[in-house]
Amino acid sequence: MRLLALFMLAAVTAASAAPSESIETLAAEVRDAENAFAKSKADRDLAAFASHVADDAVFFGSKSALRGKAAVVEGWKALYEGPKAPFSWESADVQVLDSGKLAHSSGPVRDPSGKVVGNFNSIWRRAANGQWKVVFDKGCNVCNCADKPPETPAS
């Protein structure tokens, strides 16, 4: 009985332990993954784009969501045609859950001239093998509002 109790205690402790990597290290991994994902666009490499998308991903569009990797890749295929990318993006902020399993990446979206035309938000999930994949992605246009948005507690 005592051995069973020790085994259960060890299992609970292992399951609740923090990841061996620091949050900063994991955030750098996500930032690198996001920027490699963005580089696939500049390189016009749809296969590289697809390699970053989770099988169960949801990418939000202006009219509806693309559900699943196959639908996302098919939906983005036209954006990879032609010699120049119609837009680019880069990770500016990454936050990782303390569990080390999910992360949020966001940053500017630029037109071909470099003008910021939007912002993106991506949720990344870390697989058992340590690889990060996009599970949710949503972009929005830049607001050219005269009013300043309300400040949040973290501002």
N, C-alpha and C positions, 0 to 999 in steps of 0.2 A: 504494500500500500504506500509506503514511504517513497519507494522508487517511482511509482506512478505520479505521486504529487510532485516530486522533483522534475520529472519529465514534463508535466503540464506547466510548471512554473517556467522552465527553460523555453518551452514553445511560446508561451505568452510573452516572455521577455524578448525573444527573437522577433516576434511579429510586431512588437511595438517599438523596436529599436529604431533610431534615426538612421537614415542612409549613411554609409561610410563616407560619402562625398559631402562636402560642405554645400550649402545653398548657393554660395557664390560660384563654386565649380560647376554645379548643375545649371545655373543661370548662364554661364559661359558656354556650356554645351548647347543649350537651347538657342542662344544667340548665334552660335556658329551654324547650327542646323537651319535656322531661319534664313541666315544670309546665304548659305549654300542653296537653299530652296529658291531664294530670289535670284541667285546667279544662274540657275537653270533657265530663267526667263531671258536674261541677257545673252546667254549662250544659245538660246533657241533650242533647248534640249528637253523635249517633252518626256523622254524616259527618265531623266534625272528629276524632273518635276514629280512624276508619278512615284518615284522611290521615296519621297517624303510624305506621301499621303497615306493615312491609315485606311484599312479596308472598309471601316465603318464611318468614314469621315462625312461631315456635313459642311458644305460650302454654301453660304448664303449669297444669293444673287439679287438683282433689283426686282425681279418678279416672283421668283420661287427659289427653293433650296435644291441643290444637287446632293443626292444622298448616295453614299457609297463611292469607293475609289473609281470604279469604272465610269460612273456618271460624271464624277468630277473631272477626270482626265478627258473624257469625251467633250464635256462642256467647255473646257479650257483649250482644247486642241486648236481652235481657230486663232487663239491669242499667241500661239507659237509659230504660226505661219508667217512668211515674209521675212525680210532681212533684218528688220529693226523691231524691237519690243515696243508695244504701244504704251507701256508704263513699266515702272520699276518700284521696288520697295526696299526698305532696310529696317532692321530691328533697332529700336531706340530704347526700349524698356522691356525688361524681362523680370517676371516674378515667378518663383517656384514655391509650390506648397511645401510645408515642412516634411511631408511624407516623401517628397522627391519624385512623385509619380505624375503630377500634372504641372504645367507651366503656362503662363500667359505671356505672349509676345505682342508688342504693338510698335507702330512707328509710321513714318510718312510714306505716302504713295506719290510718285512723281511722274509727270508726263515726259515725253522724250526730250524736251528742252531743259528739264530739271526742276520745273515749277512744281511745288507741292499742290496736288489736286485732291488729296484725300488722306485718309488714315486707315490702317488695317489693324485688326485684332485677330490673333490666332491662338488657339488652345492646343498645346502639345502634350502628348501622353508618352511616358517612358515605358518601353516594353521590358520584359524580363531580361533580355539580352543587353539592355542599356541604350538601345537605339530610340531616338525621339521621332515621333510621327505626328503630323497635324491631324487633329480630330475635328476641330471646328475652325472656320475661317470666315471673317466678315469684314468688308471694307465699307467706308462711308466717305462721301464727298466732304471737302473742307467747307466749313460754314464761314461765309463772308459777312456774318452778322456784325452790326455795329455794337450790339450789347455784348458785354463780357459775360462768359458763362459763370454760373455760381461756383464759388470755391468749395472744394471738398475738404474734409477734416485733414487729409494728408497733404494738402497744398501748403 
